[in-house]
Amino acid sequence: MPNFGAPSHIDLSVNDAESSARWYCEVLGLRRVRRADLENRIMIVLLHQATGLVIGLNQHASVPVTTFDDRSVGLDHIGFSVGERADLDSWEAKLTSLNVVHSVPQDTANGAALVFRDPDNIQLEFWWTRRP
């Protein structure tokens, strides 16, 4: 079977690409790369410099639903890994300082998670994997 690597990019559908781009840059420290005004959508491309992950924000001209619901078929959430358990506490402090609603870090047998949502209600998570 052929192999594949970590995701190169994630594209999200959003209500307001400019507003979402500001949020992702402020909250996650992403860097804006470019904006494309296409026939049926606006797309803003963001980059996470440390990993090379690209996040595309797409504002479509026609939107069948206006709020993300992770119970619908499709995307449930996106999890970003952190290296240490203490990183979750640092992220919790940052999210609090930016008035981003979030959970407290929840420890499990496999690791710990800190859950929050973007302006379109897309669930995001920081995840630390417990090493045996």
Secondary structure, 3 states (H helix, E strand, C coil): CCCCCCCCEEEEECCCHHHHHHHHHHHHCCEEEEEEECCCEEEEEEEECCCCEEEEEEEECCCCCCCCCCCCCCCCCEEEECCCHHHHHHHHHHHHHCCCCECCCEECCCEEEEEEECCCCCEEEEEEECCC
